[in-house]
Each structure stands twice: as C-alpha cells, then as structure tokens.
Amino acid sequence: MLRKGIALAALGLALVGGPALAAGDAKTPEPVDFSFKGPFGKFDQAQLQRGYKVYREVCAACHGMELLSFRNLGQKGGPFYDPDYSNPNDNPYVKTIAAEYQVNDIDSETGDIIQRPGTSADAFPSPYPNEAAARAGNGGALPPDLSVMAKARKYGPDYIHALLAGYREPPAGLTVAPGQYYNPYMAGDTTPFWTGEGHAPEGGFIAMPPQLAPDKVTFDDGTPSTIDQQAKDVAAFLYWAAEPKMEERKAFGFGAMIYLVIFAGLLYASYRRIWRNVAH
Amino acid sequence: MSGHSTYEPKTGIERWLDTRLPIVRLGWDSIVDYPTPKNLNYWWTFGGILAVCLGIQIVTGVVLAMHYVPHVDHAFASVERIMRDVNYGWLVRYMHANGASMFFIAVYIHMFRGLYYGSYKAPREVLWILGCIIYLLMMATAFMGYVLPWGQMSFHGAVVITNLFGALPIVGEAITTWLWGGFAVDNATLNRFFSLHFLLPFMIAGVVGLHIWALHVPGNNNPTGVNVKSKADTVPFHPYYTVKDGFAIVLFLILFATFLFFNPNALGHADNYIPANPLVTPAHIVPEWYFLPFYAILRAVPDKLGGVILMFGAIAVLFVLPWLDTSKVRSMRYRPTGKLYFMIFVVACLVLGYCGGQLPDNHVIPGLSTFILIDADLNSMVWLSRLATLYYFGYFLVILPLLGLTETPTAQPESISTPVLSHPAGMPAGAVAAPEKKG
C-alpha cells in the first residue's frame, strides 16, 4: 500500500515537474532558508537592517517604495523597532533615516514649493518625479515600485534573491539586445534570440543591469558582504515591506488555532453526549 | 415554518408579541423544534457552514467598505493601506479574501452533496433552484469583488469576462459598453462593480431566507433519500443539529484559519499585487480557482459565442436538473450504476478545474506530441477539457435521463430508522422494503 502510494506520488511529481524545460519558462528559484518561513517564522531584525541598507544604498536610486512611510521602519516587527519607543515616530533611528531624505512640501507662509528633510510620518519619496522621468533615466524601462514586490511575484522572496544573485553570462548563441541583460530567473522567452544548439536557455531578459557586487554594501554587524548575502538580506527586507504585519498575523493565528482546537474538542464531547441515546 | 407549531409563549411579553408579530415562534419552529432526520451525516453540515461564510463575508465586507476607495487611482493603495494602517485591517482583508475561497469550497461540497443524495428531486425542486440562484449570485459577487483591488488580474479578468458579452450577436457591443459605463474597463466600471458588490450579498441573504423557507416546508432530505415516516425518524434541530453543525463549523474554521493566518496569499495570484496597467497584459490571465472549471469549458470551444453559451449552459443545466433525472430513487446509495457515473462526474469537474489553470496547448502527458486533431494536439489541455466538458453535459443531458429508466436500484430501507437498528434479525417482516425495481 505504502509502496503503491510512493509510486503514485513519484508519478505525480514527474507529471508536475516534467515540462520544466518548455519554451518560455524561467528557472525555478531555489528556496532560501529565511527565518520568517513556516508557521512560527519571525523576521531576523539584524537581517532586516542589513536589507534596508542594501535597499537604501543600491535599490533606492531607481526603485520607489511609496506604500511605506519611515515610521513603518520602527513598528513592531520592523527593522528598527525598539521596545523603548512604542510610538515609532519617536524612534531616533527612524527620525535620523527620515531626515536623510529630502521631501517635497509647500511653504505654509509663502506657498512656494520647497524641499525639507523628511520626518517619521512622511512616506518614502519616489526617486523620480514621474513615470516619464523614470523611463527616461532607464533606457525606456520603468523600475517598478518595491512596496509589495515580494508578494507580486511567484516564489516571492526566493525569487527576489534568485534574480538578484542569479545574473549569468549569456550562453554562446544567445543574442542580447543593447540595454538588456540575461537572467535565467527572469520571466520571458529567449527562443527568438537563440541561434545555438538545442533548446533555448531558460529565463529571459531584464533591463536592470546586475546591481550587487561583493562588498558593495558594508554591513555594520560584520556579516561578510557577498552578493548572495546582499540578495538574501534585501529579499528579506522586501518581504517585511510587503507583509509588515506578518509576525502579528502568525502570533494571532497561533492563539486562534489553540482556541479553535479546544472549542472543537468541547463541541465534539457535547455532540457525543447529546447524541448518546439516539441510534443513527 | 410549516406544519404544526409547538411554540408556547411562556412569559407575558412573549404572549403579547406572539399575537402581534410571531417572530419568536418563527425562530422556535425553524431552529429549535424543527424536526430533522436523525441520520444526517457530515455532508449535511455545509448548509450551516455556508451561513457562517455569508455572515463573515458581509461583516468583513462592510468594514472594508469603510476604508476602501473605489477609484482607479486609489483602489490598489487603499487596499494596502487597510492592510498596513487600519487596526487589524490585515485580518479583516485577508479574512474577506480567503473567506471567498472558503465560501466556494463549502458551496461546491454542498452542491455535490445535493447531487449525490438527490436533494433536488420532488418535492424539493424549488429549494434546489433557489440554491442555483444563490450560486449564480455568489459567482457574480465574487467576480466583482476580485476586481476591486484593481491589480493586474482584477483589471484583465474584468476585461476578459465583460468582453464575453461582446460575443452576443448584434447587441453584444452595446451591452458591453453599457456594462463598462464607457468604452473600456475604467473608473466607471470599478465604481459600479463596487456598488453591485455591496448590493449582491444582501440579495444573497434574501434568497438564503427563501432557501431555508423552501427547506423547512418539505423538511430535510437525508442520506437514505427515504421520506420521514414518523417522529421516530427525526430529532429536534436543537440541540441535536446545533451541536453537530457547530462542531463541523469549528472544524471548517480551523481550515479557514490555516490559510488566513499562515498562508493568506496561497489561493490568490501574485499578479494581483501589481497595480492594474491597461497597457501591459499579464502572460497568463487566469480566474480565481473557483471559476477554473467554467473557464476550461469556455476555452474548450473554438468559437467565442459557442464557448460563452456552453459556459453559461453549464450553470443553466443545473436549474432544470430536477426534471432531467428520471429516477424516483433519491439517494445514489441505492443506485450502484448511478453512483459510478456520479463519481466520474466529480472527477470530470476536477479535471475541468485543472485544465482551466493550464495553458490550452500544454501537454497532458509531458513531452508527448501525438497528432493535431482539428485545431490542437490530441495530447493537450484543450482536448482534455473537451472530453471533460462532454462528460459534464452528458451526465446531465444523457446519463441521468436514461439511467433512471434503465438501471435497477438496490433495496431501499422502508424508513430512516430501519437501517440503523443494530439487529437486522429483529426487524419486522417487510422491513427490508419493497425495492423500487425500475425508476
């Protein structure tokens, strides 16, 4: 019976995993052992801080994060949460980070458009004033907003890590257009650009050049700054940015589950007792 | 709600109210003393589960509507704002989004239960049709709700579905423009979908009232399909079924909570976290899982109008089912051949759901190209969909009408109480029943 089950499961896997080489398929991202995976997984605050630094020093030059405010960084579960500052607006790290940015405002005395240092309550300013400017600065491509990027792609943070750390030299026989870069994890179809032997390579082209390099970002906690580490940390940070309430959600869920299981047990006992004299 | 009422007002205020508005009597007769067959199994608990689902959707939905902004420029951000800045907004929003899937899981089990045990047969045809209306309203509500976050799948799903009406001859284009409120899916469309998405659940609640009313007139069907013969066959709804349904509801909530708290986006599509962009079409537009079987039927037909007709026909056929099934035996328990065909029908529905999520040209057996039949490789999802679609309609239009006339059912018990007696030898003579041999 068990053997039959295993054989069936293997057949099922073969059927599911079989067409992985069909044209237009991107490489499946390798799962990363993130601390926040699993029903009890939590964010690793040091990792979120490193990830924020990667975002700030590398990504933020082109990518906005408009759904987030600086205060979010100091919220419970966030990279700069400090239990001493239950109101994240007062968190000194958050205030300092916000003040590094210049945000647009209107002078309330004169009505002039001015720039002032950011405050905890401000949203992250976008790197470009509008979409046309963003495209003009990036060879026609639009760097997407990263607020919910970790939820907007299949495999989420695993995908972000794989993409950022996964740039390869294009295989011989693959024509890469100017301003494009080959990445095996990028969705797309390389078939029209393939003149080599056999099947066209998996993956697609992306307008973003490889961004990470060893020691490009200095980690203040002494973590070796490899491409892989930077990609992992920024993927973790972006997952936090997309799901800032994840820790609260799982903790709430744990309590809810205990409640429901006990409630179900009580109801089952009541059911058995109430029905004990009824033949059914 | 029907038959003799056993309610006796005990206090002065109850007596006073009972002669003016017998609402306590209504509640008493409906959910306290309502005589219910004592042999209902757990498949029967999904009615109560569905009531809970509707309640959850309405309560969470009303709260979401307090914070949501139905405007193409703000809808996406407002949903994320709810998740981030509204107190427990993440809980309310994920409950609503996953609740829709849970609602459909429950309704599909409820419908398959009705199909298996013949709950649509006389005298419950109206009950069944009201259920079909609820299902239709649910589909409309779910579709419009999915548009509201204004992500990529929201937008392009709305484009695909509203364009289906464009397949109608002559009036198609006018109807589509009228539905859109313009010449494309845009702000006017989003606004009216929001309005209707708020309205329809209350219409569902109204039809649910009728559904329960129509249930309480003939009373519940039961797993044997045999009519209630005496009081010995029934137990009062309360406490017997309040406790059994309650237990099942909590088990269902555990399943719900597993998704809600630990994998809230598993049933959705990642593309819907990309803000809607009319200029960029997603690589694969797929509906939510609960529409996939119908999507497969739509795509199984090479002609657009034909596909639309077949897709709506798949639901329309349910409405006339009570008159298609010619068998007088309600429960498939006593229809061995019918049971086999029913099981294949369930598989066909699951296959359609699977095909709906695949690309039509995908191979069913990977890597094996056979030959092109008409317009597609025989070993493709589109041909598998066609096979399953054929069975779907064949089950209702050919198998059920003919089977009832030709099959030989097995012996049905004389009453509900008979099969549960532990000593068959002690049964009175004739208790094994005169089986209805044909039809």
Chai-1 contact restraints between the chains, C-beta under 6 A:
chainA,res_idxA,chainB,res_idxB,connection_type,confidence,min_distance_angstrom,max_distance_angstrom,comment,restraint_id
A,G18,B,P366,contact,1.0,0.0,6.0,A-B,restraint_1
A,P19,B,P366,contact,1.0,0.0,6.0,A-B,restraint_2
A,P39,B,F262,contact,1.0,0.0,6.0,A-B,restraint_3
A,L67,B,E80,contact,1.0,0.0,6.0,A-B,restraint_4
A,V148,B,Y273,contact,1.0,0.0,6.0,A-B,restraint_5
A,K151,B,Y273,contact,1.0,0.0,6.0,A-B,restraint_6
A,A152,B,A270,contact,1.0,0.0,6.0,A-B,restraint_7
A,A152,B,Y273,contact,1.0,0.0,6.0,A-B,restraint_8
A,A152,B,I274,contact,1.0,0.0,6.0,A-B,restraint_9
A,R153,B,A270,contact,1.0,0.0,6.0,A-B,restraint_10
A,K154,B,A270,contact,1.0,0.0,6.0,A-B,restraint_11
A,K245,B,W90,contact,1.0,0.0,6.0,A-B,restraint_12
A,R249,B,F261,contact,1.0,0.0,6.0,A-B,restraint_13
A,G253,B,F261,contact,1.0,0.0,6.0,A-B,restraint_14
A,G253,B,F262,contact,1.0,0.0,6.0,A-B,restraint_15
A,A256,B,A257,contact,1.0,0.0,6.0,A-B,restraint_16
A,M257,B,A257,contact,1.0,0.0,6.0,A-B,restraint_17
A,L260,B,V250,contact,1.0,0.0,6.0,A-B,restraint_18
A,L260,B,L253,contact,1.0,0.0,6.0,A-B,restraint_19
A,L260,B,I254,contact,1.0,0.0,6.0,A-B,restraint_20
A,F263,B,V250,contact,1.0,0.0,6.0,A-B,restraint_21
A,A264,B,V250,contact,1.0,0.0,6.0,A-B,restraint_22
A,A264,B,L251,contact,1.0,0.0,6.0,A-B,restraint_23
A,L267,B,G246,contact,1.0,0.0,6.0,A-B,restraint_24
A,L267,B,F247,contact,1.0,0.0,6.0,A-B,restraint_25
A,L267,B,V250,contact,1.0,0.0,6.0,A-B,restraint_26
A,Y268,B,F247,contact,1.0,0.0,6.0,A-B,restraint_27
A,S270,B,V243,contact,1.0,0.0,6.0,A-B,restraint_28
A,Y271,B,V243,contact,1.0,0.0,6.0,A-B,restraint_29
A,Y271,B,K244,contact,1.0,0.0,6.0,A-B,restraint_30
A,Y271,B,F247,contact,1.0,0.0,6.0,A-B,restraint_31
A,I274,B,P239,contact,1.0,0.0,6.0,A-B,restraint_32
A,I274,B,V243,contact,1.0,0.0,6.0,A-B,restraint_33
A,V278,B,K38,contact,1.0,0.0,6.0,A-B,restraint_34
A,A279,B,V420,contact,1.0,0.0,6.0,A-B,restraint_35
A,H280,B,K38,contact,1.0,0.0,6.0,A-B,restraint_36
A,H280,B,N39,contact,1.0,0.0,6.0,A-B,restraint_37
A,H280,B,V420,contact,1.0,0.0,6.0,A-B,restraint_38
